[in-house]
Amino acid sequence: MLIIAIHVVLGGAALAVSNGAIDNGKPVAMMIGRGAFSIRDGMRVSAIATLLGALSAVWWGLELLKAFGGHGLAGHEVSAAAAFQPMVAIAAPRWGVPASTTHVMTGAIVGAGASRGAFRLGMLVKIVLAWMTTLPLAAGLAAMFALLLR
């Protein structure tokens, strides 16, 4: 259990760093561009957000391990997914491939589940359909609010 907990902590920290490297920069850059704060303050905000993300990933990872340990995916498979996700999420932009932390982590968990025969196509289809509907829904809502704010 201790080894799994260490993997969860390290995986959570790596996930937070990759999330910070990929996802934090976008909103911070927009806020800097709008003049909401300086570049130095933007770096501080991004670092604090990454730290809070790392701490929450570790906290929730350990809580999930306690809640679901022995049910569903085993701890070593989840820690493998958590370790793999940052590698792909950080490497993908270098390959010119857009990456989303959520998509990469979902793929890693699906792969870990498939490694023990726990692949559930129905669940994967639901996730993909949710992604396909949320993108146009978010775009429509953003357009609507942008028009209302003019």
N, C-alpha and C positions, 0 to 999 in steps of 0.2 A: 504494500500500500504506500510506503514511503517513497519508493522509486516512482510510482505512478504520480504521486503528489508533486514530486520534484519535476517530472516531465510536464505536468499541468502548469506549474509555476513558470518554468522556462518557456513552454509553448505559449502561455498567455502573454508573457513579456515580449516574445518575438512577434506574436500577432499584433500587439499594441504598437510596436515599432514599425512594422510593415504598414499597419493601418495609418499611423501617423505620417509615414513617408508618402503614402498614396493619397489618402483621403483628407488629411488635415490641411494640406497645402492649398487645396482648391478654395474652400471658403475663406481661409486666412488671406490668400492673394486677392480675393474679391473685396474683402474688407479694407485691405491696404490700398487697393486701387480706388476705392470710393472715398479714401481719406479718413476712414473711421479711426485708424491709428497708424503709427509709424511702422517701418519695417522691423525695427528692434522690438517694439511692443508686439508685433505680429508673431515674431519668433518666440517670444515669451508665451503668448497665448497658445501657440501650437505645441510648445514643449509641455505646458501644463496640461493641455488636453490629452497629449500622448501619455503622460504620467498617470492621469486619472483613468485613461483607457486601460493602461497596463494593470493598475491596481484593481479595477473592476473586473477585468478579464480573469485575473488570478482568483479574486473572490468568488465570482460566479462559477468559474471552472471547478473550484474545490467544492462549492455547494452542489453543483450538478453531479460531481463524482460521488458525493455522499448520498444524494437522492437516487441516483440511477446506477450506482456501482453494482455490477453483477446482473443488470437488466439492460438488454439492448447491446450496444457496443461496449466492449471491454475497455478498461482504462488505457491499455497500451495502444489500442487502435485509435482512440480519441487523441492520445498524445502524439501518435504518428501523424494524424491529420493536422493537428495544431503545429507540429514541426514543419510539415510540408508546405502548408499554406503561405507562410512568409516568404519562403524561397521562390514560389511561383509568383506571388503578388509583387515582389520586388524585381524579379527578372523579367516579367512580361512587358513592362513599359520599355525596358532596354531592347527588347526584341521588336518593339513597335506594335505590340498588341495591347489594346486597352484592357485594364484589369479592374475588377471590383473585388474588394475584400470579401464581401458577402458571397459573391459567386464562386470565388476560388475556395473559400472555406467550405461551402456547401459541396463543391466537387470533391474536396479532400475527404469530407465525412462520408459521402456516397462511396468513394473508393475504398475507404477503410471498412465500411459495412460490406461492400462486395467481396472484400478479401476473406470474409468468413461466411459468405453465402447469405448475408442479410440484406441483399439488394432488393429494394421494393420499388418496382417500376411505377406503380400507382402514385406513390408519394412523390417521386421525381417528376412525374407529369404534372401533379398539382403545383409543385414549386415553379416549374417552367411556365405554366399557365399564369400563375400569380405574377411572375416577372413580366410576362408579355402584356398583362393588363395594367399593371401599375405604371409602366413607362408612359403609355398614352394618357392614362388618367392623370398622372402628375403633370404632364405637359399641358393638358387641357385646363386643369385647375390653375396652373401658373399663368397661362395666357389670360384666363378669366380675371384673376386677381390683378394682373398687370394692367388690363384694360380698365378695371374699376379704380385703380390708383392714379390713373392719368388725370 
